[in-house]
């Protein structure tokens, strides 16, 4: 597989694939550290005018994440383009991979680990709710595991604020929306999110996190 040419970064491997495109492990040639580069699946040439909207969403995610400086939230560093003008969000590289990947191998982690992961995400949500930000896509795919030098899991970080709702957006929504108008992942949505209630707050994210905890405990 050929890797993209992103100026200032050395692409090392593919970490995974998401709704918008691939996520690469990269080396930051200037700062001498690893990072993760989340790529748009499609280019401006293939998407046309829609590309600008999706690019704006990536840039919005950078702004939101940059405002949430917390050890249990994956840090977004900057944006970048490659030699073919494809767009990337450069983020903190988390060694342990996603909780989804972990659960695919070990459907029911030890209870103390499940509770530690849940508590760390709760700490992250404590920060988001203080800034009136609703994540809207809490799921195992967006929770990343932190490992120590021995390879033991010692914590978790919340990632991917691409569909987050901010205070201004919440207050601007004053009438009920159509069913399913909120983005997110149906299996992990709160009822108010699924049915398009206009006002969401941290309770919606906590409901989704409760479903993640249920899945860790029961394996389904």
C-alpha positions, 0 to 999 in steps of 0.5 A: 500500500502506498502512503500519502506524502504529508509535508513535515510528517513521515507516514508509518502505518495505517492505524484504522479506518473511520467514517471519513477515511483512514487514520495513519500513524505518523512521525512529526519530523520537526517535533520528533514525536509520533502523531495520528493523522486522520484523513478525509476519504475523498478529495476536493476533486471527488466531492466538489462543494461538499468537500468544503463542508467536511473540511470545515467540520475537521477544522471545527473539530480542531477548535473544539478539541483544542479548547478541551485541555485535559489528560482524558481527552485526545489532543488535536494539534493542527491540520495538514494537506498532502502533495495531492491536496488531501486534508488531514487532522493531526492528533495525539497518538495514543499507544493502546488503540481504541476500546473497540479494538480491545473489545473485539479481542476481549469482549469482557475486560476485568471489572476494575478495568471497565470501571477505570475506563468509564471513570476516565471518560466521566472526567472528560465529560466533566470538562465538556459539560462545563463548556456546554459541549455535547460529544454526541458520539460516545462509543468504543471506537472513540475511546482510546486506551493509554498504556504504560511502558510495560504495556499495561492499560492505565487509563482512557482518553475520549476522542473524535469531536467531529459531531459535537454540539456546542453551546451556541448551536444548542441555544440556537435550536429552539424547535423540535427537529426531525427524527434522527436529525442528530448525528451519532451511532444508533446503537449508542444513542440516548433516546433524546438524541435518537428522537431529535430532541433540540436540547441535549446536555451531558446526560445524553453523553452519560447515557451513551457511556452507560451503554459502553459500560454495559457492553464491557460488563456483559460482552454485548 
